[in-house]
Amino acid sequence: MRFSVFLNGRTMSADADKQLIVDLEQHALLAGKLGFDAIFLPDHHFNGYMPVASDSYMFASYLAAKLPDMHFGFSVTSVPLHHPVRFVERINILDHLTKGKLLVGIGSGTTPEEMIGFGVNYKDAGRIAEENLQAAEALWAKKVEDEPIELHGFHKGKVLQRIAPGPYGRKHARLMPVAMKESSITRAAVNGWPAFIPAFTPPQIGGTDPISHVKKYFASYHDQLLAAGHSDDTVADALSWTTHSYQAVHLAETDEQAHEEMLRILTSYQEAIDREAAFNAKAESDDANKKTDRTGHALTEEWMATWCLYGSPKTVIGKLRAYQEVGIGNILCGTTTGPVTEERMAYANQTLRLLAEHVFPAFK
């Protein structure tokens, strides 16, 4: 089982952005020193909502120069907000900079406030994401001598030659769909790509039995992956990166200490969420941007059961055994969840060290 770090820290004011960037860089370097397999970055915009995520490709390229052996991933790129040409170009460049160690999570986005900032209506996001992904595949395949590719969807353009640079390997970097919709499961399986395996089924986002949802989505993805006729190496690679995500991971010496500290982390996190919700309410003032699902309060049993992993190393090992038995290859650990303060970073670094010293040996 692999372990990856999710740099999902927030700020609550502009004057905190500078220190957050420094802190997340140092946290990533510590993860590299301790033997984590990958650094994943989100793709979010505005309102202090994960400041480095406003251009996570740029931040990943900076970290890649300092961590040449590290894999890098995105959880997940909001595809409707990226012009297909820029999407393909940036992936190809980062594919070279990481020497093929790139995993590009893809999705249609979750936040109306972010959508309207880029002129996208929330109700159109799924359609635009599909348009963009089809255009991206055509752009990746285009040779100089081929006919021009014209984009006629939400994003427009005409490409006469080819995308430069070309991919690092024989094919373009691995994309990672979220294995919730049947079309996304099929896209991952047919291409031999890893997938994110959800722990809930909309419209309910959260619950006290996340493993049942993980088993359901993993089984559908796994069956299609095996049926696609890939080589054993392709299947093994895809499964080794197939990911279960935790928004908040926190370890301490005892279960009692971990629980107490997790409640402190989630109290600050919920304060940030409440502030962001006020702006989203303004974005949802028309029907084109209404959300159809809602995420529950972070301090409820349902939210914590779905999105959190916490406890002593022994307890965390026990919880992760169930996911190992399902076949999950990669655990994505949100170690910087919530507003990043000095105390929050101390908790985050404590978690990295306890994972590396006590949990890794049980799974590697």
N, C-alpha and C positions, 0 to 999 in steps of 0.2 A: 504494500500500500504506500502510495506517495503522499506527501504533505506539502501543501502550498500556502503561501501567505497572501491574504487579500488586504490591500492598502486602502481601506474604506473610511479613513478618518475625516471628520468634518471640522469646520470652524464656525464660531458664532459672531465674528466681527472681522472686518477687513484687516485690522492690525494684527490679527493672529495668523494670517496666511503665511507670512514669511517664516515663522517658527515651525509651522506645520510641515512645510516643504523640507526644511532641515531635518525635522524629527522623522519623517517618513523615509528619507534617504538613509538615515542612520539605522532605522529599524530594518530596512531592506538589506543593508550591508551585514547586520547582525544575523539575519535569516540565512544569508549566504554562508557566513562563517560557521553557522551551526548545522548546515547540511540540509536545509529545506530544498525541495525540488524545483519550485517555481514561485515567481512573484506575479500575482494577478492584480490588475487595475480596473476600476470601474469607468464608466463613460457617463458623466453627469454634468449639469450646467446650472449656474446661477445660485444666489442666496447662500453661499457658504456650503453648498451641498458637495462635499468632497472636492476641494479646490484643484488638486492635481488632476482630477478627472476631466477638467475642461479641455485638456489635451493630453490624454493618457498615453498616446503614441509618442509624444515628445518626451514625456517623463520616462517611459519605458526605454527609449533609445539612450537617454542619459544614464540610466541604471545599467543598461546592457554593457556599456563601456567599462563599468566598474565591476561587473559580475559576469565575466565572459562564459562561465560554465552554467549559468542559470537559464532555465526556461522562463519565458514570459508569456502571460496570457491576459485576456480581457474578459471581464465578467460584468456585464456583456456590452459590446458595442451596440448602440442604438442605431441600427442601420438606416432608418428613414432620415436621420439628421446628417448623413454623409453623402456628398455627391459621389456617384460610383467611380468616377475617374480618380478622385482624391483617395477614396477608400482603397482602391487597388494599388495605386502608387505607394501609399504609405505602408501598406502591408508588405509589399515587395521590398521596400527599403529596409524595414525592420526585420524581415525574413533574412536578408543578407547580414545585417548587423548582429543578429543572434545566431547566425550560421544554421538556420533551419529549426531553431528551438522556439517556435512561435505557435501559440494556440489562440485563435481569434474567436471568442464567444460572440454570437450574433443573436439579436432579438429585435423586436419592433418597438421597445421602449415602454415605460410605465408611468411617465409623469407628464400631465398636460402642460404644466408651466414650462417645462423644457421644450416641448413640441412647438408651442406658439412662439417661442423665442427664435425658432428657425423657420417660421411660416408654415408649419405642418399642423393640421388638425388631428387631434388624437384619434378620431374615428377613422381616419385614412391611414394611420400608421402601418397597419398590417399589410395593406395593399402596396404602399410605397416601399416597404421593406422587401416584399417579394419582387417588385419591379427592379429594385436596386441590386438584389442578389443575382437575378437573371442577367442584368446588364454587366455585372462584375465578371461573371463566368465568361461572357462573350468577350469582354476586354482582355481577360487573362489568356484566352485562346487565340486572339487576333495576331496574325503575322503582318509584316510590313506590306507584303504583296496582296493581302486580302482587301476586299472591298471595304470602304469606310463603314464604321459602326455609328449609327445615329440613335441618339437617346430621345425618346418622345414622351417619357413619363413625367412625373413631378419634376425630376431633374433632367435638364436638356443639354445636348451637346452633340458634337460630331468629331470622331477620332479618325484621322486619316492614316496614320502610321501604326504605331504600337505603343503599349505601355512600357516605359523605361524607368528603372531597370526591370528586366524580366525576373521571374521567380528564382529563388536561390537553388532550388532543386528541380527535379523533372516536372513536378507539379507545383502549384501555388501552395502557400502555407495552409495548414489545417484550420478549417473553420469548426466551431463548436456550437451547434444549435442547442436550444433548450428542448429536451425530449418530452414536450407536453402535447403539442398539436401533432396529429398523425403526419402531416407534411414535413414537419421538422424532424421527427423521428426517422422518416424515410430518407430525408436529405443526408442526415448523419450516417445512417447505415449503408446506403448505396455508395457513398463516397469513401467509406472506411474511416470516418472521422470519429473522434470522441464526442460525448454529449454531456450536457448538464442534466442531472436526474432530479426532478422536483420532489419535494417532500410534502406537497399539498395539492389539492385539486380545486381550481376555481369553481364558483365564486368565493368559496371559503378559503382564506389565506391564513393557514395556521390550523393547529389541532394537536391533540395529545397522542396521536398515533402516526407520526411521520413515516415510520418504517413501512407501513402498509402501502403508502403512496410510492415510496422509493421502489419497493418490490414490483409494483404494477408497471411503472414507467420503465424501469430497468429491463423487465422481462420483454416488453414490447420492443425496445431498442435492441436488446441482445438477440432475440429471435430473428429480427430483420438483418442485423449485422452478419450473423452466421449464414443466413440464406442468400446473402449477396454474392457469395463465391470469391471472397478475398483470400489472399494468401494467409497462412498462419501468422506470419510476422505482422501483417497489417491489422489483423484482428487483435493480436496481443497488444500492439501499440495503442490501438483505439481503446481497448478495455483498461489499459494501464493509466490512461488519462481521463477516463469517464468519471465525472466529478459529482460529489455531494457537497453542497455548500452550507456553511454555518455563518450567519451574519455576525455572531458574537461568540468567540471562543475565549475562555479564561480558565487558567489552572492556578492552583495554590497548593500549599503543602497539605491542607486538610479540606474536606468537603465543606465544613462550616465556614472556613475562611474564604473559599472560592465563592460560595453562595452570597456571603455578605458583600464581597467586593463586586460580584456580578450585579447585584442590586444597585450599587452605587453607579456602575457603568451604565446600566439601563435607565436609571433615573435621568442622567444627563442626556442620554440618547433620546429619550422620549421628549424632553424639552426641545431638542433640536427638531424632532419630527413635528411637534405641535406648531412650531414657528413656520416650518416649511408648508404645513397643511393650510395655513392661513393664506399663503400666496397661491397655492394650488386651487383654493376655493375661488379666487379671483379669475384664475385661468379657466375654470369650469363654468363660467357664467353663461355660456351658450351650449346648445345641445351637441355641437360638433366636437366639444372637448370634455364631455361628461365621462367620468370613469364608471365602469360597471362592477368593480370590486373594491373592497376596502381592506386594509391591513389593520389588525387589532392592536390594542395597546401593548407596548413592549413588556410591561410588568405583569401580564396575565399568564396563567399557566399554559394556555394554548400557544401563545407567541413563543414563550421560552422553550416549550417542548419541540417546536418546529425549527426555530432559528438559532438556538443556543446550545453550546457544548461547554460544560463547566464541571469542576470538581477537582479532587485530588488526581494525580496521575493514575492511580489504580482504578478509580471510578471511571475516568475517561477511557482507559483501555477497555474496560468492560462494555461501555456504551458503543465503542467503535467496532467491537467484535461482530455485532449484528450486521453492520454495513460491509465489513470484510466478507462475511458469509454470503451476502447478496451478490457480491462481485464488484463493488465499487473500488475503483483503482486509485482515486485521488480525493483527499479531503481538503477542501478549501476553507481556510481558517481566517475569519474576520477578526484579526487581533487588535485592530485600532478603532473599533466601532465607537461611534459617538464623537462629541467634541474632544479634540486633542489638547490635553493639558499636561503639565509635568507629571501629575499623579497618574493620568491615563497612560502615558508612555511608560512609566515604571511598571504598571500592571501588564502592558503589552510585552515588554521585554522579559518580564518574569514568566509569562506564558510561553514565549519562544524557548526559553532555557529549559523549562520543565518538560515541554514536549520533546525537545531534542535529547535531554538526558534520560528520560524515563519512558516516554511513549514510543519514540522511534524504535528502540531495540525490540519492542514487542511485536512490531509489524514489518520490520525490514530484515 
